[in-house]
């Protein structure tokens, strides 16, 4: 099995779907982004958003949760390739984060990722930098969040 086939380069993978509840929006907002439109449904009505909405960081955190579930689901299957099964390492970060529209209480969001490419690292023989495109969409198909990120992967 080639590395491209293992990584499914160019294919958009659905990671999972999540419905945001008022309780979780408020809990996340209180802990990580204490703005009135994330922590108080009454105050949110008088905000620019008009009602309770999730922090953009909450949407990002849920993408990461479903991404890790997807990695566990996909990475623990049988390996049919030459050498050792690839191993995921740390992420060097993300760029181009866009919160395109608010995620409101009751919204159901689908999280996806697509590997856009990979390259070997000269500084770490056997390791590759894998480039990814991340996204989240509402049930209407409209995007609510997107960003580019990477992850290191050891390919045997």
C-alpha positions in Angstrom: 0.0 0.0 0.0 1.4 3.4 -0.9 1.6 6.3 1.5 -0.7 8.3 -0.8 -3.3 5.5 -0.6 -2.9 5.2 3.2 -3.3 8.9 3.7 -6.2 9.1 1.1 -4.6 12.2 -0.5 -7.2 14.4 -2.2 -10.2 12.6 -0.6 -12.4 14.5 1.9 -13.0 12.3 5.0 -16.1 12.9 7.1 -14.9 12.8 10.7 -18.2 13.1 12.5 -21.3 15.2 13.2 -22.1 17.0 16.4 -25.1 19.0 17.7 -24.2 21.9 19.9 -26.3 22.2 23.0 -26.9 25.3 25.2 -25.4 23.6 28.2 -22.1 22.7 26.4 -21.9 26.1 24.7 -22.2 27.9 28.1 -19.8 25.5 29.9 -17.1 25.9 27.2 -17.7 29.7 27.0 -17.4 30.1 30.8 -14.2 28.1 30.9 -12.4 29.3 27.7 -14.2 32.3 26.1 -16.3 34.2 28.6 -18.2 36.5 26.2 -21.9 37.1 27.0 -23.1 35.6 23.7 -21.3 32.3 24.7 -22.3 32.3 28.4 -25.8 33.8 28.8 -28.7 33.1 26.5 -30.6 36.3 27.7 -27.6 38.6 27.2 -26.9 36.9 23.8 -30.2 38.2 22.5 -28.9 41.7 22.8 -25.6 40.9 21.1 -24.6 41.2 17.5 -25.3 37.4 17.1 -28.9 37.7 18.4 -28.8 34.5 20.3 -26.6 32.0 22.1 -23.7 30.8 19.9 -20.7 28.6 20.4 -17.2 30.1 20.7 -15.2 29.6 17.5 -12.6 27.9 19.7 -15.4 25.5 20.8 -16.0 24.6 17.1 -12.3 24.1 16.6 -12.1 21.9 19.7 -15.0 19.7 18.4 -13.2 19.4 15.1 -10.1 18.1 16.9 -12.2 15.7 19.0 -13.7 14.2 15.9 -10.3 14.3 14.1 -8.7 12.2 16.9 -11.6 9.8 16.8 -11.1 9.5 13.0 -7.4 8.9 13.4 -8.0 6.1 16.0 -10.7 4.6 13.7 -8.5 4.7 10.6 -5.1 4.1 12.0 -5.8 0.9 14.0 -7.1 -1.0 11.0 -4.9 -3.7 9.3 -1.7 -2.5 7.6 -1.0 -4.1 4.3 1.9 -1.9 3.2 5.6 -2.5 3.1 7.6 -1.8 6.3 6.1 -0.7 9.5 2.7 0.9 9.8 2.9 4.7 9.7 2.9 6.5 13.1 1.3 9.9 13.7 3.4 12.5 15.6 2.8 16.1 16.7 1.3 18.9 14.7 3.5 21.9 13.8 0.4 24.2 13.9 -2.3 25.6 11.8 -2.9 28.6 9.5 -5.7 30.4 7.7 -8.3 29.8 10.4 -11.7 31.2 9.3 -14.8 31.3 11.4 -17.2 31.9 8.5 -20.5 32.1 10.4 -21.8 31.5 13.9 -22.7 28.1 15.3 -25.9 28.4 17.3 -27.5 26.3 20.0 -29.1 23.3 18.2 -26.9 23.5 15.1 -25.6 20.2 13.8 -22.2 20.5 12.3 -20.3 18.0 10.2 -16.5 18.0 10.5 -14.2 17.0 7.6 -10.5 16.8 6.7 -8.6 16.2 3.5 -4.9 15.4 3.1 -3.6 17.8 0.5 -0.1 16.5 0.3 3.0 15.3 2.1 6.7 15.6 1.9 9.7 14.0 3.5 11.5 15.9 6.2 15.3 16.2 5.5 15.9 16.9 9.2 14.1 13.7 10.4 14.7 10.7 8.1 11.6 8.5 7.8 9.3 11.4 8.8 6.9 13.3 6.6 5.0 16.6 7.0 1.4 15.8 6.0 -0.7 18.9 5.0 -4.4 18.9 5.7 -7.4 21.0 4.9 -9.9 21.1 7.8 -13.6 22.2 7.6 -16.9 22.3 9.4 -20.3 22.6 7.6 -23.9 23.1 8.8 -26.7 20.8 7.7 -27.4 23.3 4.8 -23.9 22.5 3.5 -22.6 26.0 4.2 -19.2 26.2 5.8 -18.9 27.5 9.3 -15.1 27.1 9.8 -12.0 26.2 7.9 -8.3 26.1 8.4 -5.1 24.5 7.1 -2.9 22.4 9.3 -0.2 19.8 9.3 0.9 16.7 11.2 4.2 14.8 11.4 4.0 11.2 10.4 6.7 8.5 10.5 6.4 6.3 7.5 8.2 2.9 7.7 
